Amino acid sequence: MKLCKVKKYNKILIATLVAAATLTAGCNKKDADQEPTSTSASTQVSAFSLKDDIKVAPNLSKVHFTIDLDKREIYNADSLPKGTDVTALTATITYPTMTSVEIYINNGSKAGNATINYGKNSNDSIDFTGDVSLVLKSQDGEHQATYSLKVNVHKMEPDSLYWPETARRDLPVIAATAQRTVMMDDKYITFARTASGYSVATTTDLPAENWQVKSVALDFEPDVASLTSSPEKLYMLATDGSLYESANGVAWTACGNKFHSLLGCYEEMLLAVVEQGGAYYCIGRDYDGSLTEAKSLPKGFPIEDFSAPVFYETLMGYLPTMLIHGGRNADGNLSGDTWAFDGNSWAKLTENHYSAPEVMGAILLPYFTFNTSNTWVVTRYATLFAIGGINAKGEATKTVYISRDNGVHWQKAESLLQLPSYIPAMGYAQPFVVNQYKGIDWAVPYIYLFGGTDASGKLFNNVWKGAINRLTFQPII
């Protein structure tokens, strides 16, 4: 079995993206003519911290501040929460013995323009909403230095999953009544049914939206929702279960196999559910068309209406692990569990009582969540998201559930991660996480959601684009 490259799958992303939104501040223009004529250790600030004020926020003294001696800037790279009141904070500043130490405030929302003799009154409050500068004059009288002081505050909720209405786009095939979008190698492919026939749209640059659309002539009736992809092939079932394959989505060839449903592709092997004598099995079809031995599926395994697969790798594992979520099992019951395939067999990951809601068409994707401790340490977690689906009552849902251990434990996501009111309840949408580069070393991982249906199966003509706000903030270096 030929191995594929890791980049060809939508994996749980592992990246370091630390970002912050800043409250703009600058040097006091009044003292622009007081810039030092030379750099001297006698005017170097060695430490800066805020003093605790529980009325403002807990553990302010634990907020880390960067001291840039070259640029003469002092700032907190990780911003304080949105809405933090910084109009009257006190600070502890460490420096050598000085002739004078003064803090200048320009255009503060509370203090206006003010001067603080910090050397004599270190407990005076500072209005950091203005342009704040610290001026040090050395004891020998030969050196002075002006530092810009900034207390950065987030302008939006950093850990909110934001889906701008203005970023919504139509599906790439006009007037589609059914569609499914997959990724094959580095290409995104949308196969769609319209009132006049079938079309396929392709692009290699999802953010650019430069879709190429072609009409497709078929001699079979496709089950559009069954479309899946390997690195080099597309697979789709006909409505009678017959398997077809294609290299481009336009020309399709019968494979001579019949399956109940397609689970997805593991490496270059297509995994499918097959029914034999009233029982269901997992079977693999290799790239050359050969079939593996059919293996019995575990009790409770979903045979249809499960999520599109996602993949992740561990440091100890050579091959990736394939995950699916939700769906309907052979008894007709719905599932809220996550199942994993390791290249040999399937196993249920979800522990009892920790499943997500039982739904068909769950939207499973790998992304991130963050946690900020009470000492202002931000930790990022690789996180599975399970969004929406159609429940046993036949109702479309939109609640977001998360798992930080690859589907073993699920919990309802906090309100900041839930879908906004203008995104409809739905199931069967196809998610992608796409890095959009904003600079050489800075990329924002955006989530794209294609289509989705309501409880009746009606297709939504939507492509939604979202990201956790923290990931869109330009890093402060």
C-alpha positions in Angstrom: 0.0 0.0 0.0 1.6 3.2 -1.1 1.9 5.8 1.6 0.8 9.3 1.1 2.3 12.6 2.3 0.9 14.0 5.6 -0.1 17.3 4.0 -2.7 15.6 1.9 -5.1 15.2 4.8 -7.1 17.6 6.9 -5.3 16.8 10.2 -5.4 18.0 13.7 -3.2 21.0 13.3 -0.1 21.5 15.4 1.2 25.0 15.1 2.4 27.8 17.4 0.3 30.8 16.8 0.5 33.3 19.6 -1.2 36.6 18.9 -2.6 39.7 20.5 -4.7 42.8 19.7 -3.1 46.0 20.9 -4.3 49.3 22.4 -2.4 51.8 20.4 0.1 54.0 22.3 3.1 56.0 21.4 5.9 58.1 22.8 5.1 61.4 24.3 5.6 64.0 21.6 6.3 66.6 24.3 9.6 64.8 25.1 10.6 63.9 21.5 13.6 66.3 21.9 14.7 64.6 25.0 15.9 61.4 23.2 19.2 60.2 24.6 22.4 61.1 22.8 23.9 57.8 23.7 22.9 54.4 25.1 24.0 53.8 28.7 23.5 51.1 31.3 22.8 53.9 33.7 19.4 54.5 32.2 18.3 50.9 31.6 15.0 49.6 33.0 15.6 46.1 34.4 12.1 45.2 35.4 8.5 46.4 35.0 5.3 45.0 36.4 1.8 46.2 37.4 0.7 46.2 41.0 -2.2 44.0 42.0 -5.6 45.6 41.9 -8.4 43.0 42.4 -11.0 45.6 41.4 -9.4 45.6 37.9 -8.4 42.0 37.4 -6.8 39.2 39.4 -3.0 38.8 39.6 -2.1 41.8 37.6 1.4 41.5 39.0 1.8 38.2 37.1 1.2 39.8 33.7 4.5 39.5 31.8 6.0 42.6 30.3 8.7 42.7 27.6 11.4 45.4 27.9 12.9 46.2 24.5 16.0 48.2 25.3 16.8 48.8 21.6 13.4 50.3 20.8 12.9 51.7 24.3 9.5 50.0 24.5 7.9 48.2 27.5 4.7 46.3 26.8 2.7 43.1 27.5 2.7 40.9 24.4 -0.3 38.9 25.7 -3.1 41.5 26.0 -5.4 41.8 28.9 -9.0 40.8 28.4 -11.4 42.9 26.5 -12.9 45.7 28.6 -10.1 45.7 31.3 -10.0 49.2 32.9 -6.5 50.5 32.5 -7.3 54.2 33.3 -5.8 54.0 36.8 -3.1 51.3 37.2 0.0 51.5 39.4 3.4 50.0 38.4 6.6 48.8 39.9 9.6 49.9 37.8 13.2 48.8 38.5 16.1 51.0 37.4 19.5 52.4 38.6 19.7 55.4 40.9 18.4 58.4 38.9 18.4 62.2 39.1 14.7 62.1 38.0 12.1 59.6 36.9 9.0 61.1 35.3 6.0 59.6 33.5 4.2 61.7 30.9 0.6 60.9 29.9 -0.9 62.4 26.7 -4.6 62.2 25.9 -5.6 59.8 28.5 -9.3 59.1 28.6 -9.4 59.8 32.4 -6.2 61.7 33.2 -6.0 63.8 30.0 -2.5 65.3 29.9 -0.5 64.7 33.1 2.9 64.3 34.5 3.8 62.0 37.3 7.0 62.3 39.4 7.4 58.6 39.7 10.7 58.9 41.6 8.9 60.5 44.5 5.3 59.2 44.0 5.6 55.6 42.8 2.1 54.8 43.9 0.4 57.4 41.7 -2.0 55.8 39.2 -1.2 55.8 35.5 -3.8 56.2 32.7 -2.7 53.7 30.1 -5.4 54.7 27.6 -3.2 57.6 26.6 0.2 57.8 25.1 2.5 57.1 28.1 6.2 57.6 28.2 8.8 57.1 31.0 11.8 59.5 31.1 14.9 58.6 33.1 17.8 61.0 33.8 21.0 59.4 35.0 22.6 60.3 38.3 25.7 61.7 36.6 23.5 64.0 34.5 25.0 62.8 31.2 22.4 60.4 30.0 18.7 60.1 29.7 16.3 57.7 28.1 12.6 57.8 27.0 10.6 54.6 27.1 7.2 54.0 25.6 4.9 52.3 28.1 2.0 50.2 26.8 -0.6 48.1 28.5 -2.2 46.2 25.7 -5.9 45.3 25.9 -7.8 43.0 23.5 -10.3 44.9 21.4 -12.4 41.8 21.0 -13.0 38.5 22.8 -9.8 36.7 21.9 -11.2 33.2 22.4 -14.4 33.7 20.5 -15.0 31.7 17.3 -16.0 34.5 14.9 -17.9 33.9 11.7 -18.2 37.3 9.9 -21.4 37.6 7.9 -19.5 39.6 5.3 -17.2 36.6 4.7 -20.1 34.3 3.7 -20.0 33.2 0.0 -22.2 31.1 -2.3 -21.4 27.6 -3.2 -19.2 27.4 -6.3 -21.8 25.7 -8.4 -24.8 28.0 -9.0 -28.3 26.7 -8.0 -27.0 23.4 -6.6 -29.6 21.2 -5.0 -27.1 18.7 -3.6 -23.3 19.0 -3.2 -20.3 17.6 -1.5 -16.8 19.1 -1.3 -13.6 17.1 -0.7 -9.9 17.7 -1.0 -7.8 15.6 -3.4 -4.0 16.2 -3.1 -3.8 20.1 -3.1 -7.1 20.6 -4.9 -10.6 21.3 -3.5 -13.4 19.7 -5.5 -17.1 20.4 -5.3 -19.4 17.9 -7.0 -22.9 19.2 -7.3 -26.4 18.4 -8.7 -28.5 21.1 -10.3 -31.8 21.1 -12.0 -30.1 20.8 -15.4 -27.6 18.1 -14.5 -24.3 17.7 -12.7 -21.2 20.0 -12.4 -17.8 19.9 -10.8 -15.9 22.9 -9.5 -12.2 22.9 -8.6 -9.6 25.2 -7.1 -6.2 25.0 -5.6 -6.6 28.3 -3.7 -9.7 28.3 -1.5 -9.2 31.9 -0.2 -8.9 33.2 -3.7 -12.2 31.7 -4.8 -10.9 31.1 -8.4 -13.2 28.1 -9.1 -13.2 26.4 -12.4 -16.6 24.9 -13.2 -17.3 22.1 -15.7 -20.4 20.2 -16.7 -20.4 16.4 -16.0 -22.3 13.8 -18.1 -23.0 10.6 -16.2 -24.5 7.3 -17.2 -25.5 6.5 -13.6 -27.4 8.2 -10.9 -24.9 9.3 -8.2 -25.3 9.4 -4.5 -23.7 12.9 -4.2 -23.3 12.7 -0.4 -21.1 9.6 -0.7 -18.3 11.4 -2.5 -14.9 10.9 -0.9 -11.3 11.2 -1.9 -7.8 9.6 -1.7 -4.7 11.6 -2.7 -5.1 10.7 -6.3 -8.7 9.5 -6.8 -12.3 10.4 -6.2 -14.9 7.7 -5.3 -18.6 7.9 -5.3 -21.5 5.4 -5.1 -24.4 5.2 -7.4 -27.8 5.2 -5.7 -27.8 1.4 -6.1 -24.5 1.1 -4.3 -22.3 0.6 -7.3 -18.8 2.1 -6.9 -17.3 4.6 -9.4 -14.0 6.3 -9.5 -12.5 9.4 -11.2 -9.3 11.3 -11.4 -10.8 14.7 -12.0 -14.5 14.6 -11.1 -15.6 14.8 -14.8 -14.9 11.3 -16.2 -16.2 8.4 -14.1 -15.5 4.7 -14.4 -17.4 1.8 -12.9 -15.2 -0.2 -10.4 -17.3 -3.4 -10.4 -18.0 -3.3 -6.6 -21.1 -2.6 -4.5 -21.0 -1.1 -1.1 -23.5 0.1 1.5 -21.5 3.3 2.3 -18.1 4.8 2.0 -16.2 5.6 5.2 -13.3 7.5 3.6 -9.8 6.8 2.4 -7.0 5.7 4.7 -3.8 6.4 2.9 -4.7 5.3 -0.6 -7.1 2.6 0.5 -10.8 3.2 0.3 -12.7 1.9 3.3 -16.3 0.9 2.9 -19.2 -0.7 4.7 -20.5 -3.8 3.0 -23.6 -5.8 3.8 -23.4 -9.6 3.7 -26.2 -11.8 4.9 -27.8 -9.1 7.0 -24.6 -8.3 8.8 -22.2 -5.3 8.1 -18.5 -5.5 7.6 -15.6 -3.1 6.9 -13.8 -3.8 3.7 -10.8 -2.1 2.1 -10.3 -1.4 -1.6 -6.7 -0.7 -2.5 -5.5 1.6 -5.2 -5.2 -1.3 -7.7 -8.7 -2.4 -7.1 -7.9 -5.4 -4.9 -10.1 -6.0 -1.9 -9.1 -6.8 1.7 -10.8 -9.4 3.8 -14.2 -8.1 5.1 -14.0 -7.6 8.9 -17.0 -7.6 11.2 -17.8 -4.2 12.6 -18.0 -3.6 16.4 -21.4 -3.4 18.0 -22.7 0.2 17.8 -20.5 1.1 14.8 -22.3 3.6 12.5 -22.9 2.2 9.0 -24.2 5.4 7.5 -24.7 9.2 8.0 -21.4 9.5 9.9 -19.1 12.6 9.7 -16.5 13.0 7.0 -13.2 11.6 8.4 -10.4 13.5 10.0 -6.9 12.3 10.6 -4.2 12.8 13.2 -0.8 11.5 14.0 1.0 10.8 17.2 4.8 10.9 18.0 4.7 7.2 18.7 2.7 6.2 15.6 4.0 5.6 12.1 0.6 5.7 10.4 -2.2 8.3 11.0 -5.4 7.5 12.9 -8.7 8.0 11.1 -11.7 9.3 13.0 -15.4 9.4 12.2 -18.2 10.7 14.5 -21.9 10.2 14.9 -24.1 8.4 12.4 -26.6 5.6 12.4 -25.8 2.0 13.4 -27.1 -1.3 12.1 -29.9 -1.2 14.7 -31.2 2.1 13.4 -30.1 4.1 16.4 -28.1 7.3 16.2 -24.6 7.7 17.8 -22.8 10.5 19.5 -19.5 8.6 19.7 -16.2 8.9 18.0 -14.6 5.8 16.3 -11.0 5.4 15.3 -9.2 3.3 12.6 -5.5 2.6 13.1 -4.8 0.9 9.8 -6.1 -2.5 11.0 -9.3 -2.2 13.0 -12.0 0.1 14.4 -12.4 1.0 18.0 -14.8 3.3 19.9 -12.9 6.1 21.6 -15.7 7.8 23.5 -16.1 6.8 27.1 -19.6 6.1 28.3 -21.5 9.2 29.5 -19.0 11.5 27.7 -20.5 11.4 24.2 -21.8 14.3 22.2 -25.5 14.3 21.2 -26.6 11.5 18.9 -27.0 12.9 15.4 -26.7 12.1 11.7 -24.5 14.3 9.6 -22.3 15.7 12.4 -19.7 18.2 11.2 -16.3 17.0 12.6 -13.2 19.1 12.4 -9.8 19.6 14.0 -9.0 23.0 15.4 -7.8 24.8 18.6 -9.1 26.0 21.9 -7.3 28.2 24.5 -7.2 28.6 28.2 -5.9 31.5 30.1 -4.9 30.7 33.7 -5.3 33.1 36.6 -1.6 33.9 36.3 -2.1 35.0 32.7 -0.5 32.0 31.1 -2.2 31.1 27.8 -2.3 27.4 26.8 -3.3 26.2 23.4 -5.0 22.8 22.9 -5.5 20.7 19.8 -9.2 20.2 19.9 -11.9 18.3 17.9 -15.1 20.2 17.2 -18.4 18.4 16.5 -21.0 20.8 15.2 -24.7 20.3 14.6 -26.3 17.4 12.9 -29.8 16.0 12.6 -31.1 14.4 15.8 -33.5 11.4 16.3 -36.5 13.8 16.4 -35.6 14.9 12.9 -34.5 18.3 14.0 -31.4 20.2 12.7 -29.1 21.3 15.5 -26.3 23.8 15.7 -24.7 23.2 19.1 -20.9 23.0 19.2 -19.2 20.2 21.3 -15.5 19.9 21.8 -13.0 17.2 22.8 -9.4 17.8 23.8 -8.5 14.1 23.8 -9.4 13.1 20.2 -13.0 12.1 21.0 -12.6 10.2 24.3 -14.5 12.9 26.3 -16.9 15.4 24.8 -18.4 18.5 26.4 -20.6 21.3 25.3 -18.4 24.2 24.2 -18.6 27.5 26.0 -20.7 30.3 24.5 -17.8 32.0 22.8 -17.4 28.9 20.6 -21.0 28.5 19.6 -22.4 29.4 16.2 -23.9 32.8 15.8 -27.6 33.3 15.3 -27.3 34.0 11.6 -25.8 30.6 10.8 -28.6 28.1 10.5 -28.9 24.8 12.3 -27.7 22.1 10.0 -26.0 18.8 9.3 -23.8 17.3 6.6 -21.7 20.4 5.9 -18.0 19.7 4.9 -15.4 21.5 7.0 -11.8 22.4 6.0 -9.1 24.1 8.0 -7.0 26.2 5.7 -3.9 28.2 6.6 -4.0 31.7 5.1 -0.7 33.4 5.3 -0.6 37.0 6.4 3.2 37.2 6.5 6.3 35.1 6.2 5.9 33.5 9.6 2.3 34.2 10.4 -0.6 32.2 9.1 -4.2 32.2 10.2 -6.0 28.8 10.2 -9.5 29.6 8.9 -12.4 27.1 9.1 -14.5 26.8 5.9 -17.9 25.2 6.1 -19.4 24.1 2.7 -23.2 23.6 2.3 -25.0 21.7 4.9 -28.7 20.8 4.9 -31.7 21.4 7.1 -33.7 18.5 8.6 -35.6 18.0 5.4 -32.4 17.7 3.3 -32.7 21.1 1.7 -29.2 22.4 0.8 -28.0 25.7 2.2 -26.2 27.8 -0.5 -23.5 28.8 2.0 -19.7 28.7 2.4 -18.9 30.1 5.9 -15.5 31.2 7.0 -14.5 31.6 10.6 -11.6 31.6 13.0 -10.9 32.0 16.7 -10.1 35.7 17.1 -6.8 35.1 19.0 -5.4 33.4 15.9 -6.1 36.4 13.7 -4.2 38.9 15.8 -0.9 39.9 14.4 1.9 38.6 16.6 3.8 41.2 18.6 7.5 40.5 18.3 
